[in-house]
Amino acid sequence: MIDHSQTCRWCGQRTTESSYASEYDGAFCCEGCFLGYMSQQRSLRERDVSQLALVEALAAALDARERETGLHSKRVACHTQVLAHHFSQDDDWLQQVYWGALLHDIGKIAIPDAVLLKEGPLSEEEWSIMRSHPQRGHDIIAGLPFMARAADIVLCHEERYDGGGYPQGLAGDDIPWAARLFSVIDTLDAMTSDRPYRQGLPFDEVKAEILHMSGSQFDPRAVEAFVAEEAMLREMVEVKCAITPEPYQPAEIHSVDRDTVAYDHMRMHRGRGYHI
């Protein structure tokens, strides 16, 4: 509380009551406007909490439908934040990145179970249906004003830096920056996670593959950020592996080489795989 005769920055009125000064620019506001501002901020915080709860509930519903038990959507959203923080501290942008990563596969809600949960190889027609999920997801959330930029991540999360992805075949800087960051993290999570047909790969093997795909599947700048944040990401992956609810049981495939990577692509790209 300072001074007793200042002009309120909000209503423009002179006030003789004690005024509130901003710690940033020294501008004043009267008590009425200050209390109104605080009430608005409280409402915004409550709105943010409600929005976050809604988004996380949608992601949990999708993981349950795909029979995911490892919190995949929330995990890749949190891990993508590590790379995003490497480049920006803008809260609004970081929130959009989190939401977009969290709901990256929301379009699979519109994919029939016969395709989404099919155990065997997909036919060409089924692949066409599966590849529609980024556009379907974008259509679902693009109408929400508070998720406009997140919708772009959902639309572009299957694109590749070299233009070989889908649905639009975008390349390089035409792919939203956040989607390029997410692509690295989605691959990290897919390859380090156990599958019914193979054990999750060690972090170092996945790192080698990500470095190998820099400039083709991945933006080199995103890969550089991955390397810079390796210590944090390695720790987060170790935590995930330590709490996997269903331990891997060895099946027919016991070692992983590039043929197995191709097998991953065929089996899991529809849900939790990665592109090669």
N, C-alpha and C positions, 0 to 999 in steps of 0.2 A: 504494500500500500504506500503510494507516494503522491506528493503534490495534492492540491485541492481545487485546482481550476484548470482543467484541460479539455480538449476537444475529443470526443469519442470517435475512434476510427471507424466505427460501424454505423452509428446513427447520425453522426456529425453534430450532435448537440454539445454545447458547453455544459460542463457539470461542476458543481461545487462540492459534490460528495467525493469521498476518497475514490481514487481511480486505480485501475489495474494496468500495469505496464508490461509489455512483452519483453521477455528476456532476450529476444533476438534483435528487434529493431527499435525498442524504446517507445513504440506507439502506444497510445492509451485507449481504454474503453471504459464506459461507465459500468456500474455494477450490474444493471439490468441486462446489458448486452453480454457481459462476461458470463453471467449465469445462463443466459440463453445459449451461448457458445458451448459451455460445458455440458449442457443438456443435449445439444446436438451431437457432441463428441461421444457421449454415452450411448446415444441412439445408434450412431455409426458403429460403435464397438459391438453392440448387441446384434446389429444387422450382420456384421462380419462373422460373428460366431454362428448365427443361424445359417448363413450362406455356406460356411465351411462345413457345418454338420450335414447339410443337404448334399453337398458335393461328395463328402466322404461316405455317406450312406449309399449314394449311387455307385461309387467305386466298389464298395463292399458287396453290393448286390451282384455286380458283374463278376467279381472274383468268385463268389459263391456259385454262380451259374456255370462258370468255367471250371468249377471244382478245384479252384486254387486254395491251398491251405497256408500259403506262406506270405500273405499280405502283399502280393506282388505290386499292386497298383500304388498303395501307400508307400511302399519301399522305394520304388523308382521315382516317385514324386519327391521324397526326402533326399534321395541321392542326387537327383538332378539339381536340387537347390545348392549342393556343394559346388557344382560347376558354375551355376548361375551367380552365386556370391563371388566367385572369382573375378567376375566382370562388372558387377553392379551391386549397389546397395539400395537401389530404388525399391521401396516397399511395394508399390503398386505393381511394378513389373515382376518382382519376385513372386507376388501372390498369383499373378496370371500364369507364370511358369509352373507353380505348384499345382494349380487347378488343371492346367492343360495336361501336365504329366500324369496327374491322378486319374483323369478321365480319358486318357489317350485311346483306350479301346472301347469307349462307351457305345460306339456304333455297333459292336457285336451283339448288343441287346436285340438288334433287328435281324440278326442272322439266325436262320432256323437251326434247331438243335441237331437235326440230321446232318447238317454241314459242320457246325461249330464243334460238335462233340464226336464227330466221326473218327473211328480208330484207324481205319485204313487210309490209303492215298485218296486224295480228292480228284474228281474228274475235272476236265477243263471248265465245264459249266459251274461246278461247285467252287473252283478257284475264282471264277469271275464273281460269284456271289460273295465269297470271302473278301476279295479285294475291294468290295464296295464299302467295307466298314469305316474307313476314314471319312468318306463323304457322308455316310449316314450319321456318324458321330458329330461331324460339323453341323449337319442340319438340325440335330437334336439340341445343341447348346448355343448355336450362333444367335438365336433369337433372345437370349438372355443378355441384357445390356451390360451386366457386370462381368461377362465372360467373353467379350468380343475377341481379345487377343488370345485367350486360352483356346478358343475355337480354332484359331489358325494352327496351333500346335497339334490339336486333334486331327485336323485335315492333313497335315504334312508329316506326321510322325513316321510314315513308311517310305518317305522319299530318301533317295541316296544322293550323296554329294556329287557323284559322277552322272546323275540323271537317270540311273537305272531303276529308280523306285516307282512307286505309284501313290496316289491315283493320277497325278498330273505329269509325272516325269520331270519334275523340277530339278534344277542342278545349281550348285554353288550358292551364291548369295541370294538367289531367288527363293531358296528355302528359308523360312523364318529361323532366325538365330536360335531361339529357344528349342525348336524342333531338332536342330543340328546337335545341340547339347544333349537333348534327350536320347537321341539315337545311340550315342556312346553308352549311356547309362543302361538303356534297355538291353543292349548286347551284353554288358557286364553282368546284369542280373540273370539273364537267360542262361548264359554259359556257366555261371557259378552255381546255378540251382540244380538240384537232383531231378532227374526225369525217370519215368518208369523203365526206360531202356538204357540209361547210362547215368553214372555218377557225375555230380557237378565238377567242373574243372577247377584246378587250383588257380588262385589269382594271377600268378605269374604267367601261366599259359594263356589266360584270357588277355592279359596285358600285351603279350607278344602278338596275339591275333589282332587286337585293336590297332597296335602300331603298324602291323602289316597292311591293314585296310585304310590307313590314313591317306587321304587324297582320292580314294575311290568310294568306299562306303561312307567315310567320315570326313568332316571338315578338319583339316590339319590343325586349325586353331583350337577346335574342341578337343582334339587328341592331346595337344600341348597342355591344355587346362587339366585334362585327366591325369597326365603325368605329374603336373605341379601339385595336384590334390591327392596324389596316390596314397599317402599315409592315412589320410582321413577315410578315403574310400575303402582301402584295404581293411581298416578296423571295422567299418560298417558291414562289409561283406563277411568278415569273421564272426560278427555278432549274429548275422542272419544264419550262417551255417551252424552256429552253436545252438540255435533254438528251433531248427527244422523239426516240425512235429512228427513227421513220418520218416524215420531213417531209411536211407537208400539200401535196397536189397539187390545185390549183383544179379544181373540178368545175363543175356547172351553176349552183350557187348561189354568187354572188359577194358579196352583201351580206346583212346580217342586220337584219330588222325584226321586228315582233311576229308577222307571218305565219310567219316562219322559226322564231321561238320556239315557235309552235304546232306546226310541223313537227318540231322537236326533241322535243316532248312525245310526238308520235305514234310517232316512230322510236326514241327512246332511253329513254323512261321505263321500258321493260321491262328495261333494263340499266343505262345510265349517264346517263339523262336527268334532267330536273328537272320539278317540277310547276308548273302555272300555274293 
